[in-house]
């Protein structure tokens, strides 16, 4: 008899703890579906034509950008799935940079993107949902994606300017050389006239 009362108390305590944890899980799952993270209307900058062409060859970039766009406006459960894919894609982006894009500014943007993807994954997979942290992580990821796109566009714009400058310099050198050649021809003609 002495042992029955403590055993009943322990069993009652265990059942009450289990019930309260199940209630918390049920409450959190009902909250999960109602909260929308990110901004459905968030528009990333457009890739320039040369950057788009490079993105086709760097297939994981297209996949990442599409996944980042789809992540905006998703509920908690979808966000968890999207964040996992974003983390994988960002790892792959950093490991498989094409030679033409392997510059320090792009590498740094990719590193920030990888970090932001990992932080979003981490906050989305925590046991206790902190919707403010998740929303902040989502906004920071959007900024990181935006900065990467801007950097890619600037890189191709700079390459185009450098190419144009080099072409202009070559044309100027050709003009100078033809000018020098014409002066030499005139001097030779002048010498021939003096001899005659």
Beta strands, then each sheet from edge to edge (+ up, - down):
strand 1: 36-37
strand 2: 74-75
sheet 1: 1+ 2-
end
